[in-house]
Amino acid sequence: MDGDDYNEEENGGLTESEQLKMDDIVLELAYNNAWLVLSNQLTFDELMDKQFREGHQLIMPFDPESGPKQIELENMINYYIETEEYEKCSKLKIILNDRYPSTVLED
C-alpha cells in the first residue's frame, strides 16, 4: 500500500506508521495482561480492578471466561520468542501442553 492509498480518517487521524506503533503497544499490553493472569500473578478480577483504579481499560488477547485458545497461546509464545523472553515461552508452552495435549509433540 502506498501513502496515497492510506486513509488517515479511518484510523483516527494516525499515519500508517503511527497506527502500526499503536498496534504494537496494544498487543504488548494485551500479552502482558494475559501473562499476569496465566502465570497466576493476578486473578482476572484483580487485574481488572487494578486497571480500573489506574483509569485504564483492560485489554486481553483472549476471552477471559473461556480462557486462551490454542492459537492464542501459540501467538503469545511466538511474541515472547521475538522479544527474547524465553522463561515466559517455557511457562506458556507448559500451559499450552496442559490445555491442549495434542501439542505436546509439536515444536
N, C-alpha and C positions, 0 to 999 in steps of 0.2 A: 504494500500500500504506500503510495507516495503522499507527501504532505498535503497535496491539493485535495485528496480524497478523504482526508481525516476531518471529521466534523466535531469541532470543539464543543458546540452547543449540546450535542448528545452525550458528552462526557463531562458535564458540569463546568465547562469552560477550561478544562485541562487540555494541555497538549498531549500528544500520544506518549511522549517521553514522561511527562508528569503522571499520566494515567498508569503507565507501567510501574513507576516508582510507588504509586499509591497502592496498586495491586500487590506489590511485593510486601509492603508494610502490613496490609490487611492479612495476607497469607501468613506472615511471621507471627502476628498477634494471634490468629486463629490456632496455629500449630502450637504456640507456646501455651495458650489456654488449655488446649487438649492435653498437652504433656502434663500440665499441673494436675489435671483430673485423672488421666490414665496412670500416672505414677503415684497416685494416692497422696499427693502433697496437699491437695484441697479437694473437697467434695464439689460437685457442680453447684450446689446451693451456696456454699461458702464463696466460691469464685464469683457467682452472680451477685451476692451481697457486696463483696469487695469492689467489683466493677461499678455497681450502683453508687456506693459511697464515694467513689472517686469521680463520679459523673460520666462514666463511660458506658457504652453499650457492650454487651458480651458477645464476642464473635467466636464461633466454634466451627470446625470444618466438618462436623457431622451432627446428626440429631442426638442430643444427649439422652433422650428417653430410650432410644433403641440401641445406642452405642455405635461405635465405628463399624462400617462395612469393611470387608477385606481390602477393597481398592483404596479406601481412605487411609487405612493403616499402611498399606504399601506406599501410598503417596507421601505420608509423613516420614516413613523410613527413607525414601529417596531424597526428600527435602533435607533431612538431617545428615545424609551422606554428603550432599552438596555443601553443607555448612560445616562438615567435618566434626560433627558431634556424635561420635561413634558409640559412646556409652548409651545415649538415647536410642540409637539404632538397635543396639543389642537388646535393650529392655523392650522396645517396641516389637522386635522380632519374636520375643518370648510371648508377648501379649497376642500377636498375630497367630502364632502357632497354637496357643491355648484356645483361642476363639475359633480358629479355622484349622483344624488338624490336618487337612489335606495340604497345607502349606509347609509342613514340617520338612519334606524332602526337597522343597524348592530352594533355589539360591537367590 
